[in-house]
Amino acid sequence: MPTLLPDQSSIDASRLWSRRRLDLRARLLTRQSAGGGVLVVHGRTVDVSRSGAGVTLTHELASGTEVVLCLRLPGGGNTLCLRAVITRRRGFRAGLAFVQPTAEQRLLLSELCHA
């Protein structure tokens, strides 16, 4: 049976920025469809780039879901929070694209990816 998912090499070739393998605590915040409350989903990063991240989550979220990704940064316990959208998912693995990061956030991401 043919697979409908692209292979990893074609995904990597289509990326604007290279990704750095990085294992950080992640927390995703999103609006629940029923009741309008906030759903908190915990996870860990697999890799991070200047434009997105791969994460493993404790709860499945659909592609297209808008989230706020909060990362606990190494070395000081500071937290970086970024708006993102889920662009790919397979089970509990999700690919995120950052949405309009600020100049400060872009700088932190660049430092994080090249540390």
Beta strands, then each sheet from edge to edge (+ up, - down):
strand 1: 20-21
strand 2: 25-31
strand 3: 38-48
strand 4: 52-57
strand 5: 66-72
strand 6: 79-90
strand 7: 93-98
sheet 1: 1+ 3- 2+ 5- 6+ 7- 4+
end
